[in-house]
Amino acid sequence: MTYRLLCSAAALPLLLAVPAMAEEAEPAPLTDTIVVTGQRESTALEAGTDPVSGHASAADAAALAARLPGAALINNGAISGQVQYRGLFSDRLAIRVAGQSFQTGGPNAMDPPLHYAPAILLSSISVSRGAAPVSEGPGMGAMVDARLKSVDFTSSAAMTPVVSLASSYRSADDGVAVGGVAGLASERVRFNAIAAWEQGDDYRIPGGRARDTGYERLTYGLSAGFTTGDNRLSLDWRRQETGQSGNPPYAMDIDFFHTDFVHAGFEGKLGTLPFDLTLGFSDVSHGMDNFTQRPAPASLSQYRYSYAEAQTLTAGARLGIGPVRIGVDAMTVDRMVNITNPNSAGFVIGSLDQVRQERIGAFAEARLARGGWQADLGVRVDGHTARMNNPQTGNAVPMMIANLAKATALINGQRKDTTWDAVIRLWREEGAVRPRLTLSRKSRVPNAVERFSWLPTEASGGLADGNIYIGRQTLKPEVAWAAEGGVDLVSGPLTFRPSAFYRRIENYVQGTPVPSTMTAQIAIATMNGDATPLIASNVAAQLYGADADLTWQVLDRLKLEGTVSYVRGKRRDIADNLYRIAPLNGRLALTWQADRWSVTGEAVGAARQSKVSATNGEAASPGWVAANLWFDLALGESISLSGGIENLFDRRYSDHLAGRNRVTGSDLAVGEKLPAPARSLFVRLGFTL
């Protein structure tokens, strides 16, 4: 711990921020944004906040995004969290990091997209309110856009040095983060390097520690750009090396993730018409095991090491013709997962054996304005194909599994789907009353785990619930019809933005009991400790609810802010609830702002969640309330100190969406939900030049 404190103290004064730092483009309407670095005015339909130190001390960027109205955190580990938005999560949301879409490498989503957006490197996180525009690609719900720090062009012909570094310390897990960006920029050329290192121990809970929750992550990369006239070229490369990191809700822990990202873009003119071109590639290598970081199995035959890979290639082109934008885009994903026993060379199972998914789509989108109203109208069509090699097994694999692999090969085949989406977004940006409405038809094809997981395992794309799941190749695409409406009331010091939504989903993919005729799958699952496995199935579902945020400048120096979110998820085919849906939750913060300092008291909480899924064996969760305290202090023109105390009263509580502990020998019982950290100090020091 002393070493970490010294490293943190040495790096804290290095936080610099100069005008050449990349500015966010004017955000699209109907967007909520948390700006992590710098200030920005909010548009009529955008929530722009400047949390300064982030006002969320965890390394996981998902924890910061979860502060927005409608959002919630699915806590599956220190750097494996996911964002749920209005009841949807995982690939039901369109998620981008640094402008790039990609598929994660882990079959259990130990590396969800925001795993690749370290909080110390974040510039902003935006979430579209309602359905994402069709130009953002497929996805049933919102778009989550995580932007990393970078260096932008300047207004000078001379090359100007730009540096922005940050460092933080968190007492709950003795977590240290150091990172930032440094480069050179002029009006025509820019270049920067980006890097971050993060490490934390098992975190403290009231009465002990949560074992197997430590983490380590290294990120580094380069970015360059060139502009001439109306044309801009950009090229970015980034590598992330996640070291051994605990995941107590899963059957295994992260041994490593080695991931490379390459992204190239062109913005300019094709003749006189605006034209954009993008190319992207990501390459994920992933190892995980059940014996290095947690107590090893009693029998050598139960040792497991899984290796996974995923490569994503994306391309897109867009052309503007007056108010209309047309485009084409494509994505190809190749992935594999091998399960091994390091004590037996012949124990090898290709649980996802060379799965290839391909998509090509086209869209048209128009921006219209009339009589104070603005509108986005868009449609898109996508063709999808997916296939898997016939499963392979080693000679030491039990005969029952080898026979199931052979039976799977007999029904294995290429799957083809065609989907279409349409979105209408209407809004006003001026006046004291600013209504908005979004109508959409959005779709999603099943992912590789849902469709091709022939072997009964706990791989579930991030549910991390201890259930054993099986995929189904004949799944149909999900189709969601949705309406979202609201109004922004803006009157002097008061802004209140309530929204209500309804989403009716056909062919919703959820685990249901495996039919009794699938005797081999049930026998294998029983052998692995679950006599009631689940199979991915198409069901009928609906999601509805409301959320809102409030900002009220009560006095010149006193400001009240709050958010509230409610979502209800139900099956429409049977009398049951959808699985793992956040309960009613919210936060309320009161800030006193002096000339050179401010202090914020914050209450956060969630109601009891009793509307749970009987099909998936989901348990109810009690409600909870906790308090946090934040401060910001200007020590001079260039130096600032910020930080706070989380869980001020040292409450022991767990959120409904938190994963359940699978690790023995912890101060958590096996099966207990991961609780929030104990009372924790967070601090960050900044220097601006």
N, C-alpha and C positions, 0 to 999 in steps of 0.2 A: 504493500500500500504506500509506503514512504516513497518508493521509486516512482510510482504513478503520480503522486502529488507533486514531486519535483519536476517530472516531465510536463505536467499540466501547468504548473506555475511558470516554467520557462517559456511555454508557448503562448500563454494567455495574452501577453501584451502585443502579440503579433497580428491582431485582427485589424486589418486596414480596409477601408472602403473608399474608392475614389470615383469620380464621375464616369469614367470609362467602363465601369461595370455594366454588364448587359442589362438593358431595360426590357421589361416584359412588353410584348406587343399589346396594343389595346385589346382587352379581353372581349370575347364574344358575349352578347347579352345572355341573360338567363344562366349566369355562372356565379358560383361562390368561390372566393379565392382567399387563401391565407398567404400573405406575402412575408417571407422569412427574412429577407434582407431589403431594407429601404422602405420608403413610403410611396403610396400611390393613391390617388383619389378614386373613390368608388363611383362606378356608373350607377344609373338608376336601378339596374337589375343585377348588380354585382355586390357581393359582400367583400369589401377589401379591408383586411385587418393587418396590423403590424405587430406581431407578437414579440418583437425585439429578440428576446432570447429563445423564442419559440414557445414559451409557456407550456412546453411539454418536453420533459427532460430525457425521455427514453431515446435510444438510438434508432428505434423503429419509426420510419416516416409515417407509417399507417396510424400511429398514435396521434400525430398532428392532424392528419386529414380527418380523423374521427371526431374532431372538435366542431366540425361544420354541421349545420342543421340537416337532419336526415341521415347522418352518417353514424357508424358505430364501429368499434374495434373488435376484431376476432383475434384474441390473444392466443397464439399457438407457440410462443417462444419469443425470446428477446429480440430476434431479428427475422421472425417468420410470421408476423402479424398480417392480417388482411383487413381491408375496409369493406364493411357492409353498407350499402346505400339503399335506403327504402326497401330493405328486405332482400336485395340482390348482392351477390359478391362473386369472387373468382372471375372466370371468363364471361360471366353474364354482364360484366362491366367492360367498357373499352378503356384500357389503362395504358398510358404512355409514360415513358421515362426518358427525359432529354430528347423529346420529340420522336421517339422510336417505339413501335409496337413489336412485341416478340412473345414467344412461348417460353415458359419457365422449364427448368430441367427436371425437377423432382416430381415423381408421380404422386406424391402426397403434398405438393406445393410447399415444401420447406423453403423454397425461394420464390414466393409470390412476387409479382412485378415490383412492388415498392421495396422489396429486399435490396434492389439495385439502386435505391435512392437514399443513401445515408443522410440522416437529418443534418449532419454538420455541413453537407455540401448543397443543401436545398436552397433554391432561390424562392420558389413558390409552389403551392399545390392548388390546382383549380378543379372544381367538380361542377359539371353542367347540371342545371336544375331541370329535371325531367329527362326525356330521351336525348341522347347525343345526336348531333346532325349526321345525316347519312354520309357526308364526306369523311367522317372519322372512321368509317368501316363498320363491320358487323358488331353487334353487341346489343343486348336487350334493354339495357338501362342507361345510366349516366356514363359520361366520359370523365376519367380521372387523369389529370395531366400534371406530372411532377417535373418541374424545371430545375436543372442544376445550375450552379454558378458558372459564369463564363465571362469572357472579356468581349466587349462590343467595339465597333468602329468609333473613332473619335471625330471631331470636327477640325482637327489639325493635320497638316501634311507631314509633320514630324512624328516619328515613332515615340510614343509615350509609355513609360513603364506602368504597369497596373498590378497591384498585389492586394489580395484579400484573404487573410488567414484567420482562423477561429480555433478556440479550444474551450473545452468545458469539462466539468467534473460533477459526478453524481454519487452521493454517499450510499445510496441503497445497494449498489453493486460495485462500489469503488470504480465506476465506469469512467473512462477517460476517452475523449475524442479530440483529435487534432486534425485540421484539414483546411483546404481552401484552394485558391486559384492564383496564379501569377502569370503575367505575360506582357506583351508589347502590342500596341495598337496605334493606327493612324486612320485617316479618313478613307484609305483604300485597302489596308492590310491589317489583319489582326492575327494573333497567335497566343495561345496560352497553354499552360500545363495545369492539371487538376489532380489533387491527391488528398487522401484522408486515411487515417488509421484509427481504429476503435477497438476497445477491449473492455470487458467487464467480467466480474466474478459472479458466482451464484448470488442472487439477490436476497436481501433480508426481508422477512415477513414478520409481523408481530408474533414473537415467541420462537423465532428460529430463522432458518434459511430454506429457500426452495432449491433443492439439489438439482444439479444438471441444467442450470439456466445461464451459465456463463457463455461468452461469445467472443469472437475475434474476427475482424474484417479489415481488409486493406483494399483501397481503391486508388487507381491512378490512370491518367490518360492525357491525351493531347487534342487540341482543337485549333483549326486554322480557317481563315476566311479571306476572300478577295472580292472587291467590288469595283465595278467600273460602270459609270452611267446608271442605267436602271437594272443592271445585272449583278447578282451576288452568287458566289460559290462558297460552299462550306464543306469541311471534312472533319469528322470527329472519330477518335478511337479511344476506347476506355476498357480497362481490364479490372475485374474485381476478383479478389482471392479471399474467400471466406474460409477461415480456419475452423478448428474443432469448436462446435457450438452446440449447446444442449437444446433438446426439444422434448421436454417431459410428457407432452400429450401424445407423442408418437411412439411407435414401437422401436424406432431407431433414432439416432442423433446424427447431426451433420459431421462427417469427417472432413469434407472439403467441398467447396464450389470453386471452380476455375472458369471464369466467364469472360469472353471478349465480345465487345460491341464495336461495330464499324457503321458509320452513318454518313452519307454524302447527300448534299442537296444543292439545287439550283433554283434561284428565284429571279425572274426577269421577264423578258418579252420574247414572244414568238411573232416576229413582225411587229405589229402594234398591239398585240393581245397579251395580257398577263399570262405567264406560263410558269409552272412549278414542276420540278422533277425531284424525286427522292429515291434513294437506294439504301437498304439497310441489311445488315447481317449480324446475327448473334450466335455464339457457340458456347454451350454450357456443358461442362463435365462435372459430375457429382458423385461423391462416394458417401455412404452412410452405413452405420453398423450399430449393433446392440450390445457391445461389450467393452468399448474403449472408455467411455465417459460415465456410464452407469454400471451398477453391479452386473457382472457377467452371468449368463445363464448357468444353471447348475450342471447341465450336460453339454459336452462338446458338440453333440449333434444339433444343439439348438443355436449355436453361434450363426449369425447371419451378417454378410457384407453384401450390399447391393451397389451396383455401379450403373449410372444412368447418363445418357447424353441427349442433347436436343440442339438442333441447328435450325435457325429460322432465317429465311431469305425473304425480304419484302421489296416491293417496287411500286411506285405510283407516279402518275402524271396528271396535272390539272391545267385546264385552259379556261380563261375568262372571256366571255363574249357578252359585253354589256353587263346587265345585272345577273347573268346566268354563268354558272361555273359547271363545267363538265369534267369528268375524270375517269380514269381506270386505275385499278390497283390490284395487286396480287400478293399472295403469301404462300410459301412452301415450308413445311415443317417436317423434319426427319428426327425421329426419336427412337431410343431403345432403352430397355431396363433389363439387366441380368441380376438374378439373385444367386448368391453363392454361399458356401460354408468354407471359411478359410482353413478348416481342419480336414476338408475332404475335397481333393482336386476334381473328383467326378461329380460333385454336387453343383450343378449349374442349371438354372431355369431361365429361359427367355420369356419373362412375364409380359413384356411388350417388345416383340421381336421385329425390329426395323419397321416401325409404323411410319407411313408417309401420308401427310394431309396436304392437299393443294386447294387453293381458292383463287378464283379470278373474278373480279367484279367491275361494274361500271355504274356511275351515278351522274345525276344532274341536280343542281341546286340553284335556287334563285333567291336573291335578296330584293324585296320590294318595300316601298314606302309610300304612304298616302294618308293625308289628313291627320298627321301626327302619329299614325300607326306604322309599325314596321313588321315585316314578316319574312321568315325563312321557309321556303317550300322545297322539299327534296325527295327524290326517289332513287333507289338503287336495286340492282339485281346481281346476285352472286351464284356462281356455279362451284360446287364442292365435290371433291373426290377424296376417298380415304381407303387405305389398304394396309394390311399387316402380313409379313412373311409367316409362313406356317411355324408354330412354336417349336422350339428345340429344347431338349433336356439332356443332361449328362447321364452317365451310366450309374451314378450313385444316388440318383433321385428315386424316391419310392415309386413302385410300379403304378400305384393309383394315379399319381400326378403325370407320369409318362403316358398312361392310357388316356387321360383327359386331354393332354396335348395332341395326341393322335386324333381324338374325336373332334377337337376344335379345328384341326386341319381339314376335316371333311366338310365343314360348313363355312370355312373361311373364304372370304371373297371381297371384291372391291365394292365400296358403297358410294353411291352418287346422290347428291341432293341439290336442288335449286331453291334458293330463298329470295324473297324480295322484301324491301323495307320502304316505308314512307313516313315522313315527319313534316308536320306543320307547326311552326312556332310563331305566335303573334304577341306583340307587346307595345307598350308606350314607354318612352324614356323621360318624359317631361311632365310637370304638373305635380300636385300634391297627391293625386290618386293615380297610380300607374298599374293598370291591370295587365295580366299576361296569361297566355293559354298555350299549352302544347298538346297536340294530338299525334299519336304515332302507332304504327304497326312495325314491330321490330322482331327479329328472329335470331336464333343461335343454333348451330349444329352441335351435336354431342362431341365432347373432347375425346382424346385418345383413351383416357382411363375409363370413361363411361362406356365407350363403345367396344374396346378391344381387350379389356382385362379379363382374360379367360380363366386365370388362376385365382381362387378365393384368397384374397389378402386384405390387409387394412389400408391399402392404397385407395384414397377417396378424393383426391384433389384438394385436400385441406380440411376436411371435416374433423379429422383427428379425434374420433369419438370412441375408438376401441372396437367398433363394429367391423366385421369382415364383409367386403363387397365383391361383387362380380359384375363385369360389364355385359352389355347386350349389343351385338352388332346391328340388330334390326331397329334400333332406336330411330324415331323420327325427329326432325328439327323442332325446337321450341318456337312458338309463335306467341307474341304478346301484343295485345291491343291495349293502349293506355291513354289516359287523359290526365293532365296535370294543370291546375289553374291556381291562380293566386293574385294578390294585389300588394303593391308596395305603397305604403302610406308614409309620405315624407312631409313633415310639417315642422320647419324650424329645427329645434334641437332633438326632435323625435323621428325615428325611422322604425317602422314595424312592417315585417314582410312575412305574412302567413301564406302557406300553400297547402293544397289538398290534392290527393292523387288516387287514381284507381288503375290497376293493371290486371287484365284477365289473360291468363296464360293457358294455351293449349299445348299438350305434349310436354309439360314440365317434367324435367328429369329428376327423379328422386328414388332413393332406395326403398324397395318393397320386399316382403318376405319371398325367399327363393321357393319356387314351386316344388312340391314334394316329389315330382318326377325327376328332378335334377339330383339323383341320389349320390353321384360321384362328388359333385360340388359340396353337398351338405356333409358328406363323410369327411372330405378334406378340411372343411371349415371346422367341423367338430374336433378333428384331430389337432387343430390349431387353437382350440379353446372357445369356439363360438358355434353352438349348435343351431343358431338361428341367423344364418347369414342373410344379407340383403342383395338384391339384384337391381341394377339401374333400370328404371321403368318410366314410361310416359304416363303421366297422370294429368288431371285437370286441376288448375290452381288459380288463386286470385290473391292479390296484395293490394291493400288500401290503407290510407292513413293521412296524417297531416304533420307538418313541421313548421317552425317559424323562428325568426331571430328578431331581436329588439336591441336598438341602441338609443339611449336617452341621455342627453347632456343635461342633467338635473340642475347643476349650478355651473358657474364658469370653470370650476376645478373638480367637479364631481360628476362622474359618468357611470351609468348603469348599463350593463350589457347582459344579454341572455339568449339561450337557444332552448328549444324544446322539440322533441321528435317522437312520433308514434307511428308504428306500422303494425298491421295485422295480416298474418298470412294463413290462408285456409285452403284445404283440399276442396275441390268441387265435385269430385267423383265419389268420395266417401265422407263421413262425418269425422274429420280429423284436422289437425292443424299442420301447417308447414313446419319443417324442421329448422331449428336453430335461427329463430327470428328475435331480434333485439326487442326488449320491452320498452315501455314508455320511459324516456330518459331526458335529462336536460342539465343545464348549468346556468348559474347566475353569478355575475361578477360586478363588484363595485370598486371603482378606481378613483383615488384622490391624486390629482395631477398638480404638483407645484411647479415652480419655474425650472428647477434642475433635478427634480426627483418625482417619482410616482410610486404608489403602493396599491396593490390590488388584492382584495379578499375575494375568494371564489368558492362557491358551493357547487358540487356536482353530485348527481345521484341518479338512481334508476328505480322504477317500481318493481314489484314482484312480477315474475313471468310465470303464469300458471297455464297459459294457452300453449301447450307443448305437444309434440308429435308422439302419439301412442305407437304408430307404426315403427318409428325409429327408436323407441325406448327412451325418449327424452325425459329428463327429470325437471321439475319446477325449480325455480331459483328465488330466493328471498330478495326483497328490495334493500337498498343501501343508500347512505348519504355520507359524503366525505368533504373535507375542506382543504383548500390550498391557499398559500400566501405567496404573492409575487412582488418583486420590487425592481425598479430601474433607477439608476443614479448616475448623473453626469458629474464626473470628478474634475472636469475641465473642458476646454473646447474640443479636445481630441480623445479624451479617455472616458469610458463609461463602464459601469459595473451593473450587471443584472443577475437575477437568480430568484430563488424562492425555496419554500418548504412545501413539499407535497405530502398529502395525508397528514395534515397538521396534528390531528388528535390520535394518530396511530391506531386507526380502526382496521380491523381484519375483515375484509369483505372480498367477494369475488363477483365479477360481472357474469351475466348469463351466457355470453358468447365465449367466455374463457375456456380453453381446453382443459381436459382432466389429466391429473398426474398419473403417470405409468411407472414412475421410478421408485424402487424400494430404498429404504435407508434414508429417506428425506424427512424433514420436519412437516411434510404434508403426507396425509394418508393416501394410499393408492386409491385412485378413483375420485379424489377430492379436486375440485376446480382450482386452477391456479389463482391465488389471491393477489390483490394489488400489493405493491411493495409497502414495507413499513415506512414510518416517518423518514423522509429523505430530504437532504439538502442538495440543491442544484445551484451552480454558480458559473458565470461567464463574464470575462473581462474583455473589453474592446478598446481598440485604439484606431481612430479615424484620422486620416491625413488628407 
